[in-house]
């Protein structure tokens, strides 16, 4: 899977632990950074495709990603692999 998008991410200059928070307030801080990121879509698809269980990816928490995956399974929508 292509990961060149990672160089353009808003989180590239933030400490990694910001995106692996231990509380709800930490999730809000991480999502705030994601809100201004130009590559949230490929980031989210990367996390979904690779079944990353922890952290905030593409502006979505662990719980949100589980819901997305469940909805896709129910609708039989394949995971996107075009995250360029």
C-alpha positions as CSV (number, residue, x, y, z in Angstrom):
1,X,0.0,0.0,0.0
2,X,1.3,3.4,-1.0
3,X,2.3,5.6,2.0
4,X,3.7,8.6,0.3
5,X,0.8,10.6,1.7
6,X,2.3,10.3,5.1
7,X,4.9,13.0,4.3
8,X,2.0,15.5,3.8
9,X,0.3,14.7,7.1
10,X,-0.4,17.4,9.7
11,X,0.7,14.9,12.4
12,X,4.2,14.5,10.9
13,X,5.5,17.2,13.1
14,X,3.6,16.2,16.3
15,X,4.7,13.7,18.9
16,X,3.4,10.2,18.0
17,X,1.9,9.7,21.5
18,X,-0.5,12.6,20.7
19,X,-2.3,10.2,18.4
20,X,-2.4,7.3,20.9
21,X,-4.2,9.1,23.7
22,X,-5.3,7.4,26.9
23,X,-8.4,9.5,27.5
24,X,-11.3,11.3,25.7
25,X,-9.6,14.7,25.9
26,X,-6.5,13.3,24.2
27,X,-8.8,12.0,21.3
28,X,-10.2,15.5,21.0
29,X,-6.7,17.0,20.7
30,X,-5.6,14.5,18.1
31,X,-8.8,15.0,16.1
32,X,-8.2,18.7,16.2
33,X,-4.9,18.2,14.4
34,X,-6.6,15.9,11.9
35,X,-9.2,18.5,11.1
36,X,-6.6,20.6,9.2
37,X,-4.9,17.7,7.6
38,X,-4.9,17.4,3.8
39,X,-4.6,13.6,3.8
40,X,-7.2,12.4,6.3
41,X,-8.9,10.2,3.7
42,X,-5.8,8.1,2.8
43,X,-4.9,8.0,6.4
44,X,-8.2,6.6,7.4
45,X,-8.2,4.1,4.6
46,X,-4.7,3.0,5.6
47,X,-5.9,2.3,9.2
48,X,-9.0,0.5,8.0
49,X,-7.1,-1.6,5.4
50,X,-4.4,-2.6,7.9
51,X,-6.9,-3.1,10.8
52,X,-5.1,-0.7,13.1
53,X,-6.8,-1.0,16.4
54,X,-5.2,1.8,18.4
55,X,-4.9,5.5,18.1
56,X,-6.5,8.3,16.0
57,X,-6.1,7.8,12.3
58,X,-7.7,9.9,9.6
59,X,-9.6,11.9,12.2
60,X,-11.3,8.8,13.6
61,X,-11.0,7.2,16.9
62,X,-10.7,3.4,17.4
63,X,-14.5,3.2,18.1
64,X,-15.3,5.2,15.0
65,X,-13.1,2.9,12.8
66,X,-14.8,-0.2,14.2
67,X,-18.2,1.3,13.3
68,X,-17.0,2.1,9.8
69,X,-15.7,-1.4,9.3
70,X,-18.9,-2.9,10.6
71,X,-21.0,-0.7,8.3
72,X,-18.9,-1.8,5.3
73,X,-19.2,-5.4,6.2
74,X,-23.0,-5.1,6.5
75,X,-23.2,-3.3,3.2
76,X,-20.6,-5.6,1.6
77,X,-18.6,-2.6,0.6
78,X,-14.9,-3.6,0.0
79,X,-12.1,-1.8,1.7
80,X,-10.5,0.8,-0.5
81,X,-6.9,0.1,-1.4
82,X,-6.5,3.2,-3.5
83,X,-5.1,5.3,-0.6
84,X,-2.4,7.1,-2.7
